[in-house]
Amino acid sequence: MAHMATLSSKGQLVIPAKLRHELGLKPGVRVIFSKRGKSLLIEPGAYEAVLALRGNTQGCLWRRIWPKRVVKTRKKQRRK
């Protein structure tokens, strides 16, 4: 579905409320602009994408093992 917006004289663009809600974009969220041919792609920033996944890894094996590996690696790095 296409949505229309108007670019202001300052280069500001308002993302329609329906799209902001569907994508979970909230005030202060950083976005990434990419040029694709003659089109402009707007995506949530990497940090926001990671936050959107928060809670989806409950009970995963790597979630229990990974922190232990990080601690061991950091201890080794400090010793050097």
C-alpha positions as CSV (number, residue, x, y, z in Angstrom):
1,M,0.0,0.0,0.0
2,A,1.4,3.4,-1.0
3,H,1.3,6.4,1.4
4,M,2.0,10.1,0.5
5,A,4.0,12.6,2.4
6,T,5.3,16.1,1.7
7,L,8.9,17.1,2.0
8,S,9.3,20.4,4.0
9,S,11.5,23.3,3.0
10,K,14.0,22.1,5.7
11,G,14.1,18.7,4.2
12,Q,11.9,17.1,6.9
13,L,9.6,14.3,6.1
14,V,6.7,13.0,8.2
15,I,6.2,9.2,8.1
16,P,2.5,8.5,8.2
17,A,1.2,7.4,11.6
18,K,-0.1,4.1,10.3
19,L,3.3,3.1,8.9
20,R,5.1,4.3,12.1
21,H,2.8,2.1,14.2
22,E,3.1,-0.9,11.9
23,L,7.0,-0.6,12.0
24,G,7.2,0.2,15.7
25,L,8.9,3.6,15.0
26,K,8.8,5.8,18.1
27,P,10.1,9.3,18.7
28,G,13.9,9.4,18.9
29,V,14.4,6.2,16.8
30,R,17.3,6.5,14.4
31,V,16.6,5.4,10.8
32,I,18.8,4.5,7.9
33,F,18.3,6.1,4.5
34,S,19.5,4.1,1.4
35,K,19.3,5.1,-2.2
36,R,18.1,2.2,-4.5
37,G,18.1,3.4,-8.1
38,K,15.7,6.3,-8.1
39,S,14.0,5.2,-4.9
40,L,14.7,6.0,-1.2
41,L,14.6,3.1,1.3
42,I,14.0,4.1,5.0
43,E,14.7,1.4,7.6
44,P,15.0,1.3,11.4
45,G,18.6,1.7,12.5
46,A,20.6,-1.5,13.5
47,Y,20.3,-0.8,17.2
48,E,16.5,-0.5,16.9
49,A,16.3,-3.7,14.9
50,V,18.2,-5.5,17.7
51,L,15.8,-4.0,20.3
52,A,12.9,-5.3,18.3
53,L,14.2,-8.8,18.7
54,R,14.6,-8.5,22.5
55,G,12.8,-11.2,24.3
56,N,12.7,-13.6,21.3
57,T,15.7,-15.6,22.6
58,Q,14.3,-16.7,25.9
59,G,15.5,-20.1,26.7
60,C,17.9,-20.4,23.8
61,L,21.1,-22.5,24.5
62,W,23.4,-19.8,23.0
63,R,21.9,-17.2,25.4
64,R,23.2,-19.2,28.3
65,I,26.5,-20.2,26.8
66,W,27.5,-16.9,25.0
67,P,27.9,-14.7,28.1
68,K,30.3,-17.2,29.7
69,R,32.4,-17.2,26.5
70,V,32.5,-13.4,26.4
71,V,33.6,-13.3,30.1
72,K,36.4,-15.9,29.4
73,T,37.5,-14.0,26.3
74,R,37.6,-10.7,28.1
75,K,39.6,-12.1,31.0
76,K,42.2,-13.5,28.5
77,Q,42.4,-10.1,26.7
78,R,43.0,-8.3,30.1
79,R,45.9,-10.7,30.9
80,K,47.8,-9.9,27.7
